[in-house]
Amino acid sequence: MATAEATMDDAPKKRSKKPMLIGLILAVLLGGGGFYATWSGMILASEEHAVDDHAAPGPLTGIAFVPLETMVVSLGPDSGSAHLRFTAQVEVVDTAAADVTLLTPRILDVLNSYLRAIDTASIEDPQAMARLRAQMLRRIQIVTGEGRVRDLLITEFVLN
C-alpha cells in the first residue's frame, strides 16, 4: 500500500497554461501598438510626412483640371445599349495644364480607340469602372508624358 501512495505522489503535476496565455496576449497588444505607432507617424516618421491633426485644410494648390469634350461611342450589336456617353476631366499639375490642353485631341483619340476596342460586356459591368478608369488614366499618362497627369475624373458615363 505504501508503494501505491508513493507512485501517486511522484506523478508529474500538470503545468498551467496561464503564463503562456498572458504572454501571447501581451505580444499581440505590443505588436499592434507598435504597428499603430509606426503607421500613424508617431515613431520612425520623417518631418515632411508627419501628420498634424490640428492643421486646418487649406486650399488645394499645384493642381488644375482640364475638361475633355463629351464623347459618344457606338457600341456593338450584341450589347444591351446602343451608345456610351463619356465625359471626363483630367487632373494635372498646374504647370502642365497648358501642355495637356494642347494634347487634348490626342487624349480624345486614345480614349475613343480604347473605348471602342474593349468588350461591351466589360463596359456594362458596374464593377468594372475602376479598372476602366485605371486603363484610361495610364493611356493618358503615356500620351502626355510622366509627371503631368495625376488623375482622371469621370463626370459622365451613361449607357443608352
N, C-alpha and C positions, 0 to 999 in steps of 0.2 A: 504494500500500500504506500509505503514511503517512496518507492521508486515512481509510482504513478503521479504523486503530487509533485515530485521533483521535475518530471518531464513537462508538466503543465506550466510550472513556473519558468522553465527555461525557454519556452516558446517565444519567438520574437514578437514584439509588440508592433501593431500596425501603426505606421507613421501618418501623421496628419498632413493633409493637403492644403491646409490653411496658409502656410508661408508661401507656397508656390502660387496660389491664387492671388494673394496680396502683391507678390512680385510682378505677376502678369498684369494686374490692374494698374500698378504704378508705371510699368513700362509703356502701356498703351497711353496713359494720361501724359506722361513726359514726352513721348513721341508726338502725340497730337499737339501738345503745347509748343514744342519746337517747330513743328511744321507751320503752325499758325503764325508764330513769331517771325519766321523767315518769309512766309508768303505775304504777310501784311507789311513787311518792311521794317519791323521793329529792330531786327538784327540783320547784319550782312547786307544792308542796302546802301547803295551809293547815294550821295546827297541829291543828285539830279532825279533819282527815282523815288525819293522819299515822299510819302503821302502826307499832305497837310489837310487834315479833316476840317479845319476851321476856315480854310480859304473859300471865299465866295467864287462861284463860277463866273469867269469873265467872258467877254465877247470872243468869239472864235476869230482867230487871226491866222493868216497864212493859207487860207483856202478860198477857192472860188468855184462857182458852178457854171458849167457850160451846157445850155439846153440843146438837146438833139431834136430834130424835126420828127414829127409823128410818122411812123412807118405803117403801112398796111401791107401785110404779107398774105398772099393767096395760099391756102392750104390744099393738100391733095384731096382727091375724090373719096378716099377711104376714111377721111376724118369726119367727126360729127359736126364740125364747124366749117364755114367757108373761108373766113378771113381771121387774121390776127392783127389787132391794132396795138401798136407798141410805141410808147413814148418814154423817154428817159432823160436824165441829166447826168453829166459826168462831173464828179468832184475832183478838182485839180489843185495843184499847188498854185497859189496866186500869181507867182512869177511866170508860170507856164500857160496861163489862161489864153493869151493871145495866140500862142503856138498851137494849142489844142483846138481853138476856134478855127484856125486856118486849116487844120486837118479834119474838120468835121465831115467833108464829103467822103474821105477815106474811111472814117469810122462808120458812117452810114452804110458804105459798101460792104465792109466786113460784117457788120451786124445783119444786113439783109442777106448776104450769102450764107451766113451761119443759120439764120432762122429758116431759110428755105431748104437747107440741106438736112436738118435734123428730122427725125421721125415724128410724125404728128401725134403719135401716142405719148411721146415724152412731153410735148407741149401741153397736152390735155391733162396730164397727171399733175394734181395740185401740189404734190410734194417735190416736184422736180424744179421748182422755181429757184431754189438756192443753187442747184447745180447749173442751171441755165445761166443764171446771173454770174456765177464764177467763171464759166466758159467765155461769156461775152466780155467780162472785165479783162480777162487775160488777153483776148484778141485785141482789145482797145489798147492795152498797155504795150503790146508788140508794135502796133501801128504808131503810137505817139512817142515811144521811147521810154526807157526806165526812169522812174522817179518823177514823172509828171502827173500821171493819173493815180488818184488814191482810191476811188470807189466809183461804182456805177449804181445810180439810184433809179430804180424803175418806178415811174409815176403812173403808167398805164399799161396794162397787159390784159386785153379784152379779146376773148374769142367770140365771134358772132357768125 
